């Protein structure tokens, strides 16, 4: 799996620039550089790591559902 480090190396830019482009941060980046990064990401098959992103942002967007133990209902067996 490709990382932003791989994309930065292939595009010849810094990791910070790759991060800004892929995260859509409003930061001045030349259109040529932006396109190089996007092309490198597609070529390498980059997919963001959701677990890493949730750790960095300290937010998982996960909802937990707790259900109390349900009583066991005994169904009598039918006699043959």
N, C-alpha and C positions, 0 to 999 in steps of 0.2 A: 504494500500500500504506500502510495506516494505521500510525502509530507511537504510542508511549506519550505523546508530546507532543500528538498530535492527541486522544487519549483524555482527557488531563488538561484540555485546553482545553474540550472538549465537556462533560465532567462537572463542570468548575469546581473542580478539586482540583489538588494539586501532582503533579509527575511522580514524586516519591518515593512518594507514596501509591498512585499507579497501579501502580508497580513492585512495591510490597509486596503489593498485592491480587492482581495477576496471577501473581506468583511464589509465592503462598501463604505468605508470611512471617508468622509468628505475631506480629502487631503489632496493638495495639488500634485498630480502625477501626470506626466505626459501621456497623451493618448497612445502613442507608439509603445511606450513601456507597459501601459495597462494591457494593451492587446497582446504583447509578448508574454505577459504573465498568464493571461487567460488561455492563450494557445498552449503554453507549457503545461498548465493544469489539466487541460483536456487531453493532451497527448500522454501525460503520465497517469491519467485516470484518477485524478485527485478527488477524494470525497472527504468532507470535514468529519472529524472524529467528535461525535456528540458527547461522549463521556469526558474527553479532554476539555471541551468547551464548557460543559456544566461545572467542572472543577474550577476552571479559570474564573467563571462568572459567579460561582457559589450559588447556583440555581439550577435545579434539575428539571423543572416543569413536570414533575411526576406527582401523580395523585395516588395516595394509598387508601385502600378501602378495607376496613376491619369489620369482620362479621363474627358475632359471637357464635360459639359452638351450638349447632342445632341439636335438639334432643333426638335421640335415635328412636324411630318408630318401628315397633316390632309388628311385622305382618305375619299372621299365622300361615304356616305352609299348608298348601292344599294336599289332602290325602288322595292317594291314587287308588 
